[in-house]
């Protein structure tokens, strides 16, 4: 698989603009983006990068990853930057003065429609993840403040990125006109989301986003549902403060009567900017100075569950170096199967599943020591855990 090339043998060519130069008078934000190319095997991804002038200091700064729509696939990356405000809005002087931030805008190459989905899942998304890791090493980026946004196709990719590929990468996501169908079997994540969709979208059904946010609510995540008109994001500063004060970080704005193109009127709203930059992962930032980041796993591994002992729930993490069918089951000490936690195919990377202490019939098991076994291809590993009631 092309995307499983280890980061250490990554071939990355950078334009001669490696060090940010102050723009000439009269330049618009798009002119300040560096042009770069990422090569892997025989493919390449063009991307644009905005580097804040403030990054010459010893501080670390957030990064916004922007993903364009299908209409920009295969273009020279200019339309991604110039159209729809998805990238330029974060590079405007007014934004940079308040929140200096990097803007990373990769370009999706053209692929025939019947090849695009597999390309996005198995090549483009892992490659973007590689590039992001390389940027974290190269620049003073705060890994607790990584944000992702996308419109249309890019909105769907951004949801797939956080729900299906990397649950622990971003602090917040802003998908517009492109949600995620829950029957595609996503795993829930604590990533904060402010999603937008027009209820008269004839290109991407509004149900993609509406059902996604309802599923989050049904999973116990508090979501603020807002109906508004295009041009009004649906919240005042005071209302946003009230939500943040009570810990509500998932918001869904549905524009009444609006169609597919809702992004140009939304991206520049200062309330959206304020919400996004207020979001931060609780985990500690990666120590990029050591340059020991593992971008793509090179081996299979089953990790110790946490917490252990546990009651009533524990998490089990594992990593796989390639697309694999993974079976993870729980057994008692007699070798009898208690629960099948997962039995499906995963893309390469790090993944996790949860066990709630129940057997395959939905009944809590007795307190005691249990075994969990992972099988993937020829790999097999067993570990112990303790359930306490």
N, C-alpha and C positions, 0 to 999 in steps of 0.2 A: 504494500500500500504506500502510495507516494507520500502521504502525510505523516508516516511514522518515522521519517528521518530524524535522528537524534539532533537536539539543538547544538551539540558540540560540533557537528559537521555541517551545520547550517551555512549556506553561502549567502551572504547578505551584501549587496552592493549599495552604496550610498552615494548620492550626488555630492558634488564638491561643496555643497552648502551645509556641510556637517555642523558647522558652528553658526548659530543664528546671527544674522546681520540686520541691523535696524533698517526698516523699509524706507524707501524714498518718500518724500512728501507727496501726498495725493494718492498713494496706493490704497486699494481696498483690502479687506482682510484676506481674500482669496489669494492675493499676490504674495502674502507672507508665508504661505504653506510651502514647505520643502517637498521636492519630488524624489521619491525613492522607489526601488524595485526589490522585491524579495524573490529569490530563485529557489526552486526545489525540484529536483529531477529535471524534467524538460519543460516544466510549467513555470509561470512567473505571475506575481501579483504586483501591480502598481499601487502605490499608496501615497497619500499626501499627509504631511505632518506639520502641525503648527506648534512651534516652540515658544513659550512665553519669554519675554525679555527678562522677567524677574528670575528666571531659572538659573541665572549666573550666581545667585546667592546660595547659601548653605541649606536653605529650606527645601522641603519636598512639596510637590504640587499635584493636584488632581489631574486626571486624564478622562476625556470624553471620547469614546469610540462611536463613530457614526456609520450607519449602514444604509445605503441608498436603496431605491426601488428598482423594479425590473427594467424600467425605461432607461436606466443608466448602465445596465450591464454591457460590458464590452466597449464602453466609451473611453476617452482618454483621461478620465478622472476629473476633468474640469466641470462637467455637468453636476457631478456629485458635490463639488465645492460651491459652485455658483448658484445652483438652483435650490429652491425650497427652504433655504435658511438652516438646513440641518447641520451644516458644518460652520458656516461663517458666523452664526449667532454667538458661538462660544469664543470666537476670536476677535470680536468687536472690542474696541478700546474700552467701552463702558463696562463690558463683562470682565475684561482683563484687569481693569483697575480695582474692581471689587474682589474678583476671584481669578487670579492668574492660573491658567489651566492649559494643559496640552490637549490638542485635538488630533486624533488618529482616524484617518478616513481611507480605508482600503477599498480597492476597486474590484468588483466581481467581474471576471472575464466572461466573454460570451460563451455559452454552451447551448447546444440544441435543447429545446424544451424537454425532450424525453431523457436528457442526461443531467439537467440542471439540479434536480433535487438531490441525487446521489453525490454530485460534485460539491454542493453546498454542505452536505452532511459530513462526507468523508474526506474532503480535501480542503475546501475553503475555510470552514470553521476551525479545524485544527491548525491550519497555516496561519490564520489571523491570531490564534492563541500563541503560536510561536513568535510572531512578530511582536506581539504585546510584551512577551517576556524579554525579548531582546531590547525593547525600548526601556523597560524597567531597569535593566542593567546599565544601559547607556546614559540615561537621563535621571535627574532627581525627581522621580515620580513617587507619589504617596500611594502605596498599594492598598491602603484602607479607604481610598477615595477614587476608585475606578468606576466609571459610569458608562452605560451603554444605551444607545438610542437608535431607532431605525424607523423608516417610514415604508408603508406598503410591504413589499417583499422583505425589506430590511427590518420592518417591525416583526415579522414572523421569524426571521433569522435570529433577531435579538432574543425573542422568547425561547426559541429552541436552544440558543447558546446557554441561557441561564437555567432552563428547566431540564434539558436533556444532556447537555455536554459538560458544563462546568457550574456546579451549584455554589461554589465558594469563591468565585472570582470577583464579582462586582458588588458594590455597595447599593446601587440603585439602577433601575432601568426605566426608559421612557419609550414604549412601543406606540406607534401611531398607525392606525388603519391596517393593522396586521397582527392579530393575536395568535393564539396557539390552541389547536383543537385538543381537548382533553382526552379524547380517545386515542391520541398518539402516545399515551402512557408517559406523561412527564412525572418527575419527582418534585415535590414541593420544596421550596427554598425560602429562607428568611429575607431574601433580597427585596428591598423596597421597590414598589412599582407605582408609577403614575401612568396609566394607559388612557389613550384617546381614540375615539372612533365616531364617525358620523352614522346616524341611524338610517340614512338613505344611501349608504355606500353600495354601488352597483358593481364594484370591482372585487372587493374582499368583504364577505358577509360580516355584518356587525356582530353576529353570533360568535365569531372567532374570539373577539375580545370580551364580549359580554359574558359568555359562558366560562371563559377562563377566570374572570374576576369572581363570578358566582361560585366556581369550584374552590377558589381560595377561601372565600367566605365560609363555604360548607366544611372546609378543612379546619375551621377554627381561627382563621386569620381575619382580623377586623378590617373591613374595606369601606371607604366612604364612597357612595354612589352619587354622582352629580349629573343632572341634566341641565344643559345650558344651550346657548346659541353660539354659532361660530363667531369668533371675535371676543367672546367672554369666556375665560378659562374656567369660570364657575366658582372661584374662591376669591375672597378678599384677603389681604394680609392678616387681618385679625382672625378670620376663619381658619386660615392655614395655621396660625399660631395655636389656635384652640385644638386642632387635630394633632399637631406635633406634641403639644403639652400632655395629651392623654395617650400618646404612643401610637396613634394611627398613622402608619406610613404607607398604606396602600390606598390609592385613589383611582377612581375610574370616572372620567368625564365623557359623557355621550352627548354629542352635539345634535340637537333636534333639527331635522330637515337637511342636515349637511351630507354631502357626498363623500367621495374618496379623498379629495385634496383638502386636507384640513391643517396641514403642517405649517405652511407659510404664516398663517395667522396665529399659530400656537407657539412656535419655537422662540419668538422674540418676547414673549410675555415675561416680565420680570418676576412674577410670582412663581412660574415654573423654574426659573433659574435659582430663585431663593430656596425653593424646596429641594432641588437637586443637590445643591452644594451644602445643604444642611445634613445630607445623608452620609453616614460613615460606618464602615464595618467595625464591629466590636473587637474583632481579632486584631492582633498586633501586626503591623506592616512587615512584609518580608525583608530580611536583611540583605539587600541587593549588593552591598559592598563585598560580601563574601563570594559572590558570583557562583553560588552552588545551586542555583535554581534548576530543578528537573522539569524541563518543558514537556517532554513526552516520555512516559515510563519506558524503560528498556527491558523490564522483566515483570512477571506476574508476582503479586504479593497479596496476602490476606493479613490485615492488621488486627491488633487486639481491639476488642469491643470497648466502648466507653459510654456510660460509666460501667464499672464492674467491681463489686456486685451491683445489681441494679433492681429498681422497682419504680415504676412498672415497665420502663422502656429503655432500650439501649440501642446504640448505633454501631454498625459494622461497616468498616471501610475496606475497599480493595482497589487494586490497580491492575490494569491490563495493558500490554504493549501494542495490541492490535485489535481489530474488530473480532470479537469472540462471543460465543454462546456461553453464558455463565449460569451455573447452577449453585445455589447456596441454600443449604438445608440445616435444620437443627435436629440433633439426636439426643436421646437420653444415654446414660452410661451403659445400657444394655444393647445399644446399637439400633434401637427402634426409632424410626423417623417420627419427629414431633411436629415439625412445621417446615414447609417450603417457603423460603423468604423471597427468592427470585429464581426465575428459570426463563431467561430470555437473552437476546443478543445486545451487546453494548459496544459503543465505539471505544477506541483507545482512550486511556486517561484514568482519572481517579473517580470512584463512584462510592455511594454509600446506600445501605438499606437499614431499616429499623425493625426491631422485634419488640412486640408489646407484651411478651410473656404468655401468649395464647397459642394453643395448638391449631392444627388444621381445621378443627371443628369450632373454633372460636371460643374455647374454654381455657381459663387460666391453668397453667401447669403448676405442679407442686414446687415448693421451694427446693433448691438443690443445684447441683452442678450439671451443666449441659454442654454438649459438643456442637460446634458449628463447622461445617465442611464446605469448602468451595472447590468446584471443579470447572475448569475452562480448558478445552483441548486436552493436552496431555498433562496439564498442571492440576495438582490436587494438594490441599493443605487443610489441616484440622487444628482448631484451637478450642480452649475451654472458657466457659463463662459461668457465673453464678447468679441465679435468680432468687430474690428474697421476697416473700409475701408478708 
